[in-house]
Amino acid sequence: MVAGKDVRLSRITERGKMLCIPMDHGITAGPMKGLDKIYETIEKIEKGGATAFLVQKGIIKHMKRVPNIGFIVHFSASTSIGPDPNWKVRVGSALSAIRLGADGLSVHINIGCKMEPYMLRKLGLLADECDSLGLPMIAMMYPRGEGVKDPNDPNILAHVARVGAELGADIVKVPFSGDEKTFRKVVEACPAPIVMAGGPKVDSDEAVLSMARAAMDAGAIGVTIGRNVFMHEFPDLIVKALRAIVIEDADVKEALSIIETKSK
């Protein structure tokens, strides 16, 4: 029997793989490049072949058309100029995501900061809400705060990912550990499927694609890359290149040629 959650998961994945472009950064950092004209960027992401994009609810409410690909609504928020940027508060419900027509809901949880207990409670309760409505939940799990000495430590990342799975997430998003071998340990220790977080903006397309290739080789079901896509000179081309790796199992050289050939 096919359940509602299965239907919605099929809308944000392809062949069981996910290439999602998160664009919820407007609340945290404001309308940066690529988000200043977010609807144009969404069109480019659709053109490139992403399986889904992720935004705050207001972006969907003000969109002039129905998206052509799956979309996930993000229900955590804080600002870089607020009193505690690491405290991601809840700003919506599973029911409101259903009303918007979302294919999934996501929350951001920072493990290691002083407000961690409040975010853990949010994660667990939202997981229950999502289960009751057949809505997939993606937990963005980050090691951030006073209790974190090394956010790239694979043991810390494995712990953080495990928290997301233990509290009911359907998919766990976690930062890359730096190499395939250590990231494989993170993936293997997490009962829920893992997608790699894209991290800060870098200057090299090859670095982004290599990171995605390593994550897939380590057993991740996909990648969620924001700034290295929506701030890119050619968002559609970097998405096509990532798609070649995530969905079509291409190597980095093949994927890089997509950008180098078509951007000339």
CORGI-V608947 format. One record per helix or strand. SS is the DSSP state (h for helix, s for strand). FROM is the first residue (numbers start at 0). TO is the last residue. If there is no record, write none. Layout:
BEGIN
[[SS | FROM | TO] [SS | FROM | TO]]
END
This chain:
BEGIN
[[h | 3 | 11] [s | 13 | 13] [s | 16 | 21] [h | 24 | 28] [h | 37 | 47] [s | 51 | 55] [h | 56 | 60] [s | 69 | 73] [s | 75 | 76] [s | 88 | 89] [h | 93 | 98] [s | 103 | 110] [h | 115 | 132] [s | 135 | 142] [h | 153 | 165] [s | 170 | 174] [h | 179 | 187] [s | 192 | 196] [h | 204 | 216] [s | 221 | 223] [h | 226 | 229] [h | 234 | 245] [h | 251 | 261]]
END
